[in-house]
Amino acid sequence: MQAKTIPSITPERFLEIRSKTEQICSSLEPEDVALQPADFVSPPKWHLAHTTWFFEQFVLSEFDENYKVFNPDYAYYFNSYYNTVGDRVLRAERGLMTRPTLKSVLDYRAYVNAHMASFIQKGLASDLEDIIEIGLQHEQQHQELLIYDIKYIFGNQPTFPTLHHTVPLTAEPQTQDFIPVEEGLYTIGHQNEGFCFDNELGQHKVFLHAYNISNRLVTNAEYIEFIEAGGYEDFNLWHAEGWDYIQNEKIKAPLYWHKVNGAWMQYTLGGFTAVDGHLPVVHVSLYEAFAYAQWKGCRLPTEFEWEVASSQFNYGQLWEWTNSAYLPYPHYKKVPGALGEYNGKFMVNQMVLRGASVATAKNHSRATYRNFFQAHLRWQFSGIRLTK
């Protein structure tokens, strides 16, 4: 990973970013924080601990000779997928851990925060600044995942609880226009001095044929038209894999949508409310995005088409599905050691999403950011932009 420390690493910035994670969770009850209703969801308590373990494992234990590990078992409990640094609890079993308690985890955060602030205050070599910057970016990624996971936990309860930390969508321009992009050779990849992840590097040229891309995302009202036209019943619109998936899972609408007395309702972190037709449709899988585009006589953009055109439209409300597989760029280099496991080993059987969402940390929203998920997932804040 490349980390340009702009802004610089200071105790104040470190603690400010760390505190945001706790703010997101501040209205949760102890009963909320250990739940794991699906294997792709992690309990909020696990996020709080894992992001702390990251700094203990990769900074304090390695570079602070006076540091004493808070609890030697936590490396096993809260490692995520770093095979280089040892065994771990399986992802699907994170919700089985009632211990350590939430109080113990918060004590762990406070302990590591105090040691990290003191460590940073003493001054850092550039390579250490890079590692801590990656850790802070990693924490902000988990802040977004926390919002996804809390919404899934609450959205599958009969009372539809609310969270004090809401991330509302806003309506985009009502008139849809398609922006023309000329045929040509374009440069792809991170090109400035700010932070980027390693999967954005490997700047290279791509040739694109002429295309047209929508100036806005697909709205709820437009997606309801697709539903009412029988979009979920017409196999011709779907990938074979997607058709099988929605049949097996009995999917008939976006995640968190419910038909109540003939009207579409949806769960949001602010409560159970009527679907607003003017807002962008959210929580759709790649399968659904593809089928909708087929129904409209359009397609999804490739990630390169999206990046080239991104300066001509507003983005950042929802991650936008592309029709590109998540693969390394030319000349991609995996960094040595555990941090080399951060992105590279996931470059198979996943699709790229571009942009950002209302749940994304602001400094993560950039045209070259490559998010990635499996095609069936839709608990993330994902939407649709059409291309033709």
Sequence and secondary structure as in RCSB ss.txt:
>XXXX:A:sequence
MQAKTIPSITPERFLEIRSKTEQICSSLEPEDVALQPADFVSPPKWHLAHTTWFFEQFVLSEFDENYKVFNPDYA
YYFNSYYNTVGDRVLRAERGLMTRPTLKSVLDYRAYVNAHMASFIQKGLASDLEDIIEIGLQHEQQHQELLIYDI
KYIFGNQPTFPTLHHTVPLTAEPQTQDFIPVEEGLYTIGHQNEGFCFDNELGQHKVFLHAYNISNRLVTNAEYIE
FIEAGGYEDFNLWHAEGWDYIQNEKIKAPLYWHKVNGAWMQYTLGGFTAVDGHLPVVHVSLYEAFAYAQWKGCRL
PTEFEWEVASSQFNYGQLWEWTNSAYLPYPHYKKVPGALGEYNGKFMVNQMVLRGASVATAKNHSRATYRNFFQA
HLRWQFSGIRLTK
>XXXX:A:secstr
 B   SS   HHHHHHHHHHHHHHHTT  TTTTT  SSTT   HHHHHHHHHHHHIIIIIHHH TT   S TTHH
HHH  S GGG     GGGGGG   S HHHHHHHHHHHHHHHHHHHHT   HHHHHHHHHHHHHHHHHHHHHHHHH
HHHHHTSTT    SS        SS  EEEE SEEEEES  SSS B GGG S EEEEE  EEEESS  BHHHHHH
HHHTTGGG GGGS HHHHHHHHHHT  SSTTEEEETTEEEEEETTEEEE  TTSB  S  HHHHHHHHHHTT B 
  HHHHHHHGGGS   SSEEEEEEE    TT    SSGGGGSSGGG SS EEEEE  TTS GGG  TT  EEE T
T  SS EE   B 
